[in-house]
Amino acid sequence: MRILLVIIVAGTGCAVAQTPDVQDIMSRVAANQARTQQMRRQYVYTQKQTLRLVRGNGKIAREERREYVVTPGAQKVKKHLAKFEGKYESKGKYTAYDKPEYHYKGVDIDGDLINELSENLTNDQKSKDGISCDLFPLTGGEQSKYKFRLVGEEKYRGHDVYRVAFEPDGKKHEEDEAIWKGDALIDRNEYQPVLVITKLAFNIPLAVKILLGTNIKGLGFTLSYEKFEDGLWFPVSYGGEFDVRGLFFYKRVMSVALTNSDFHKLDVNSSVAYAMDDK
């Protein structure tokens, strides 16, 4: 009888320690994403962006550094521009400017693209942190477009994590199609993302490259999270760099780097006052 009990207890211990199914892991991640999205409504924080366009010869064509005070509202993110520094290169000389959407000539492709880089990649009004949900398959809606595979378990910056690989499921969806593949490191104790790395899951068709003269190489992003008070996990750094060729003559290396910091929990009765630096 004692031998039988030992076998039963040992078997029970193995069952408890068994790694969960990858779908179970990701469903817990989706539930936590929904919960933390709501919690982020209570926090105001500082967001710093560095946006850069580099020519084929390695010289910076345009660069902007933006600093925002971010207050996630009930429906959308509210961002106040607190600081701004920009510069562009023309004829070997750099000239500074002090506001977004600045154009120094009639057709200023760099001026348009660097602003779109900020607006499209860091200012998603549907999220509570400005980072577009469809860039990373973490929410329930985005996960439904992907298939996941548990690669293994490891240590990352003090966290015990699962490494989960993902790619599009290849099916047709009513919403935007899945276009990313990559890896996510998921905290094993709290089922929260610690690091997510994505890249395009397909190449731009040759016909598009030839007919439109457009090509994008290396498109992908990296997003890292940290845990704060009240069990809130928040994206603290986000970035990507990729090559763009367009209309046969335009070539740039584009990069975006974002950091979130200085988190403050808002009191129910508090308000946030903004003051632009004098220029």
N, C-alpha and C positions, 0 to 999 in steps of 0.2 A: 504493500500500500504506500509506504514512504517513497519508494522508487517511482510509483505512478504519480504521486503528488509532485515530486521534483520535476518529472517530465512535463506535467501540465503547467506548472509555474514557469518553467523555462520556456515552454512554447508560448505562453501568454506574454512573457517578456519580449520575445522576438516579435510577436504581433504588434505590441505597443511601439516598438522601436522601428517598425517597418516604414520605409519611405512612402509617403502618400502618392497617389496617382497624379500625373502631371495636370490632368483636368481639374482635380480637386485643388491642387496648388493654385492654379490660375483663377478658379472660381472664388477662392478666398481673397486673392489679390483684387479681383474686380469688386467684391463687396467692400474691401477696405478702401479702394479708390473712391467709391461712392460716399463712404463715411467721411474720409478726410477732405473731400471736395467741400462738404458742408462745413467742416471745422475751419477751413481756410477763410471763410467769410468773417471770422473774428479777428483777423490779423492784418496789420499794416506793415509794410516792409519797404526796403530800398532795393531797386533793381538797377544794376549797371550793365550797359551794353557796349561792346566794342564791335564795330562793323567796318569791314575793310575790303577794298577792291584792289587787286594787284595786277599789274600788266604782265605780259608775257616775258618781259626782260627782268622781272623781279622787283621793279620799282612800284611803290604805292601810288595808285591813281587817285584814290579817294579814301578818306578815313573819317569815321565819326565816333565820338564817345558820348553816350547819353546816360543820364542818371535820372531815374524816375522815383517818385513816391507812389507806391501802389496800394490801393485800398480795394480789395475784392468786394463788390456789392452783391446784392441778392441775385441779380440777373447777369451782370457783366462786370469785368474788371475796370476800375477807374484808375487812370494813370496820370500823374501830374509831372510834367517835365521840370526838374529842379536845376539841372546843369546840362550844358551842351558845349562840345568842342568839335569843330570840323575843319578839314583841310582838303584841298584838291591840288593836283599837279597840272601845270600847263606850261609848256615850253621850258621845262627844266626847273621851274620855280613853284614853290608851295605857297598857297594863299589860304589864310584862315577865314572861316565864316562861323556865324554864331546862332544859326537856327536850322531846323530840319527843312527838307524840300527846297534847298537852295540851288538855284541854277545860275551858272556864270556865263552861259551862252544859250543860244536859241534851242538847239537840239543837244541836250545834255543827258546822254544815256546813263552815265555813271550816277548822276544826280537822281534820276528816276529809280534806278535799280537799288541803290543803297537804301533809299527810303522804303521801297517795297520789301527789301530784305528784313528790315525791322518790323514793318507792319504785318507781313505774312507769317513770319516765324516767331515773333515774340508778343503778338498783340491779338491773340484769339479771344474774342469777346465771350465765347461760350465756356471758356475755362476759368478757373479761379486763380490761375497763375500766369495767364497769357500764352502758355505753351500749348500749341494745337494738340488735341487729343489723338488725332489721326496719324500723328508722327510716331506714336508709340502704342502698341496694342495692349493696353493695360485695363481699360474700362470694359464693362460687359459688352457694350455695343461693338467696340473695335475687336475684341477677342473672337467674336462670332465669325469674323472674316479670315481667321488664321488657324493653322494647326501648330501644335506645340509638341516639343520632345524634351524629356528630362535628360540632360547630358550627364549630370553628376552632382556631387556635393563638394564644397571647398570653403576656404576661409578668404574673406576679403575685408580689409581694413577693420579687423576686429569682429566682423560679423560671420556667423555660420550661415552659409547661403546655398540655395539650389541654383545651379546654372540651367536655364531653360532656353532652348533654341526655338525660334519661330520663323514661319514663312507663310505666304498666302495659301489659303486652302484650295485655290484654283476654281472656286465656284463663282457664279454670278450673284451679285448682291444689289439690292435696291439702292442702298447708299453708295458712297464712293468706294471704288474697288480697293482691295488691299494691295499695296505696292512695296512693302518693306520686308526685309528679312534681317535676322540678327540674333542677339543673345540678351537675356535679362538675368540679373543676379537677384534672387528673392530671399529676403531674410527668413531663415527657417523657423524662427520662433514667432514672428509677428506677421509673416506673409505680406510684407511690404517690399516694394522694389528698392534696391540699393543702387543699382546701376543698370542702365539700358543702353545698348548700342545697336544702331540700325544702319542699313544701307539699302539702296535700291535692289529689288529682287529681280530686275530684268534690265536689259540694255535698251537704249533708244533704237528703234528700227532704222536700218540702213537707209530706207526710202526717205525718212524724215531728215536724216543727216544730209542727204544729197539734195533734196528738193528745197529744204528750208535753210540749209547751211547751219543747222543748230545741233549741238552735242553737249552733253553734260557728263562729266566723269567724276567718280568718287563721291557722289551725293550720299550723304548719311549724317547721322547726328548721334551725340552722346549726351545722356541725361543722368545726373547723379542726385541722390536724395540723402537727407539727414533727418534724424529724429529730434524733435524739440519737446517742449513741455506739453502736458496733457496727452501724450502719446501721438502728437501730430507729426507726420512725416511730410516734408516739403522738398520740392526740387530746389537745389541750391546752386547748381551749375549746369549749363547747357551750351552746346556748341556744335559747329560743323564747318567743314571747309570743302569746297568742290570747284572743279574747273568748268567754265562755261565758254562755249564758242557759239556765236550767233551771227546770222546774216553774212557769213563768209569772211568778215573783216574784224569782228569784235571778239576779243579774247580776254578773259579775266579769271583770276583765282578769287573766289568770293569766300568770305569767312564771317561767321557770327559767333561771338562769345558772350555769354550772359551769366551773371551771378546775382543771387538773391541773398540779402543779409539784413541785419538790424530789425529782426522781427519783434513786433510789439502787439500784445493782445489788447484789443480795444475794449474799454468799459462801455456798458450799454448806453450810458448817458454822455459819453465823450464825443468830441468832434475833432476833425483834423483840419488845421489851418495851413494853407500853402503860401509861400512867399518866394517869388522868383528873384534870383540874384540880379542885382543891377548890372547892366551891360554898358 
